[in-house]
């Protein structure tokens, strides 16, 4: 059975009967292409033409990044992105994921909390669209009534961990890579969008002013964060409204691993970005072997598995 016209799903594990195989993939194709979700009545903001343009810009920027890694991007539409009102039933779930955004594989949807800032909207949408455009695989669990039950088997770098319910291998690495890609989107792409240019310039100017004053970190709730992790900065009276790229600890681990690999393999790589791109490509190709070989060669046998379990391999 071909996956070419089955939407985002690239692999289905555990379904041996053709009828079940087809039923599951037809579900994902339908929610991907038709996307007639129920349960969002009254909870979703109707997107303006301006918001649709920003969403399309984020999607096209993601596509450009993915193509630069040698992968074919999944073509998504603005209707797969839902802007939720405050008080929506999914608010707690979304806010608990990544500063106001979440991607759900089963409904093939990005859920973004309403925000007054178009830069915030663009960065949040980009982050979730990277998850959306990542490699997807699902596992057939069984038939309940007339419904085929499935579980997320692979999403990007993340892989199912059957030993621990709701746990995943490589989840930290996956989120670290996605967020690092979002930082590159903020630095290299935002200024290319006429709708975002003015706000992005104001934010970057404010960040540069803070750097010129010798500021290297921002204090929020008695915790210090690198100023390079700021992507939104606005003074509201005497109080700063600041938005940061998340997963700081996870990104610190990822970047330390990349630095060590680059230092130990300088004869193979021209710069550290080349190493990062090998990691990033896994999100969209689904092929972990190039990273596995590189990690094992640098850190020793068993290091890749330890990395997947969230252990420190450095």
Buried (B, 14 or more C-beta within 10 A) or exposed (E): EEEEEBBBBBEBEBBEEEEBBBBBBEBBBEBBEEBEBEEBEEBBBEBEEEBBBBBBBBBBBBBEBBEEBEBEBBEBEBBBBBBBEEEBEBBEEBBEBBBBBBBBBEBBBBBBBBBEBBBBBBBBBBBBBBBBBBBBBBBBEEEEEEEBEBBBBBBBBBBBBEEEEEEBBBBBBBBBBBBBBBBBBBEEBBBEBEBBEEBBEEBBEBBEEBEEEEEEBBEEEEEEBBBBBBBBBBEEEEEBEBBBBBBBEBBEBBBEBBEBBBEBBEEEBEEBEEBBBBBBBBBBBBEBEEBBEBBBBBBEEEBBBBBBBBEEBE
